[in-house]
Amino acid sequence: MRLVRVVRIIFLAVLSALTLPLLAAQLEIVDIPGATLIDNPLGDPVERRVAVYKPDRVKDSKRLPLVIYLPGWGDSSEIAIAQGQNAWFNTVVDQLAARTPVRIAVVNCRSRYGGSQYLNSSATGRYADYITDEILPVLLFRYAVANDGPSTIIAGHSSGGYGALMFAINDHKKFAAVVALSPDSDFAITHKTRLEAANIQSVTRAELDTAMAPPGNAHMPADASAQLAMGLCANYSPTAGQPGHFDWLYDEAGQWRADTWQRWLALDPLLIVRQKEDAFSPSQRIYLDGAKHDEFGANVGAHKIYNILKLRSSPTHFEEPPGLHAEHLPERLAQGLAWVLHPQK
């Protein structure tokens, strides 16, 4: 009888363990007000939050790779925070926890237009500085980072993938690896065809002035494509000496302004990589992807960048996952992080 009782106790203990909820990633919300964003020309909020997803029951003192994740246009940490445990970053952290535990910090760099391309611009604000001078130091002070392999990884999707590439190009020392998912690049494909649409060509001077008006008086166009085009202009072609203003791609007669377009091209990652042998350092790990049926053609530029880099010394990899531009992001990010942390030839 005693043996039966012991077996029963063991059975119940095992059953209880099996019915416990699986460990899930933890979300920590970190307030990082942007001192660099004070007096930004659009009057956008200075108070901002970072959503940090980390493996369950892992102390902040445990050394893990830190991933700074840049969301795509219109997205931000606030959307992820509102989703709580349903945010897809939890899935990525859980998936990587066994072999490659990481902390993923999702940032908020939205502007009046919807995005900042994570650049410094006199028409929007100092969003690149906000990342490198404020967010990154706060997180490196708060969390212990890995001291072997890439310790700090910059990652993002779409506009965020663009920002990730630019940060990795501009600061080799801060970012040991980059994961760029469907990044904006090869602007002739990802941007120009849409900028030549009739609804963009027909934007009036009055509409532009209203969008650029001081805080409290500004109004965005109802047309989402026009708003995006204005936002990209604000980031790529700000007007010199006029904070909050940008140079539009068409003149008063509706003619394409080649000089303004050249300013955009100067910020195209594909052209930068083509022109600069040292765009990335030999020690940086570069992961690029582009969805096979990407409706914006972001896979084309990403593959071209890969074709250039594979002939150089930087370890690099390209994937063309199935689906559309923003599909399967959890799997794509997890695969990219796994590769930069355990690169395969």
Helices and strands as residue ranges (DSSP letters): H 2-19, E 26-31, G 35-37, E 49-54, E 66-70, H 77-83, G 84-86, H 88-96, E 103-106, E 120-121, E 125-126, H 127-129, I 130-135, H 136-142, E 152-157, H 159-170, E 177-181, H 187-187, I 188-192, H 193-195, H 198-201, H 205-211, H 224-236, H 258-265, H 269-275, E 285-289, H 298-309, E 316-319, H 329-341
